[in-house]
Amino acid sequence: MSKLGNLGARLHRGEVGYDFVGNRKIWYGLSILITITAIVGLAVRGLNMGIEFEGGAVFTTPKNTSVSVSQAETYAEDASGHDAIVQKLGDGSLRIQLAGIDTDTSGQIKQELAKDLKIDSEQINADLVGPSWGDQVANKAWQGLGIFLILVVIYLAIAFEWRMAIAAFVALIHDITITVGIYALVGFEVTPGTVIGLLTILGYSLYDTVVVFDSLKEQTKDITKQTRWTYSDIANRSINSTLVRSVNTTVVALLPVAGLLFIGGGVLGAGMLNDISLSLFVGLAAGAYSSIFIATPLVADLKEREPQMKALKKRVLAKRAQATAKGETPENEVVDDQYDDEPEDATPAVVGPRSQPAARNRGRGRPSGKRR
């Protein structure tokens, strides 16, 4: 743990780091590949929409029902003529879900199920959901998602700038697409809990992105008054300085969600937990990835299209080339002293390690004469 803390401190000070922004084409390509896979899975398999969206009936049997899940599924499909989804709950009862069932036929199906399961029909609880109500739920979900994205873009454009708002929007769409695509590939049921999970992970992803953006905004203040760093250099420093924090918060958030998904839904058989836990698990991981590998590199790409940033990059590269030709330490590694061409009150773009040559500035400001 001490080594991890030391690594985090060194990353924050800029003593070590990984070139995330410099390798952005790799991350873009990987994200495009994952997104295409998710879209293909969604187009081929589609989403397994719950009865809350399609309408239907849910029958719940008494506790400790002795019939197996596969046998109950066969009974339900024979009685209704529709595909059935059967889940065994923690108390031993069965949850039988049938889509496309109306009120008139639900009573007959309930009687046949009671006969096949050899239990009293009064012991079976039936919940009906009309298709019109399901459409309303779906429409409200899409409206809520749309309003959320619009408010996010407006807020980031005001708090930061429009380029960061665009980058955050792209990252959020990236997270939604991957999460929905994995839902299609896995075949888990989509319920209102899934929508809640999606909105939750989008908020988390946005939080992680804003942390990096805030650091980037602070470190790029008066960036054009110096010639040490390009915008991409400082963006990369911002990612590295918040990297350990992002990883720690993501891991801590994923642990309880993994417990819900793999232990609660898998081992204990509480299948109803899958609809929200899968969206949370995939979304949290995708959100942490996009904030580091997508959002900030995309901001750097957009910013360096500006004339001022192009001119700054040209000056920085020219000065580095000049320093290298003279055999001096490249200026992007010297961060403690101001250069002669910079204003004395210029705000340093970034704070980093002391790596200047030993002879540089030696004796500056020291009184002449013999040392005592």
Secondary structure, 3 states (H helix, E strand, C coil): CHHHHHHHHHHHHCCCCCCCCCCHHHHHHHHHHHHHHHHHHHHHHCCEECHHHHCEEEEECCCCCCCCHHHHHHHHHHHHCCCEEEEECCCCCEEEEEECCCHHHHHHHHHHHHHHHCCCHHHCEEEEECHHHHHHHHHHHHHHHHHHHHHHHHHHHHHCCHHHHHHHHHHHHHHHHHHHHHHHHHCCEECHHHHHHHHHHHHHHHHHHHHHHHHHHHHCCCHHHCCCCCHHHHHHHHHHHHHHHHHHHHHHHHHHHHHHHHHHHHHCCCHHHHHHHHHHHHHHHHHHHHHHHHHHHHHHHHHCCCHHHHHHHHHHHHHHHHHHHCCCCCHHHCCCCCCCCCCCCCCCCCCCCCCCCCCCCCCCCCCCCCCC
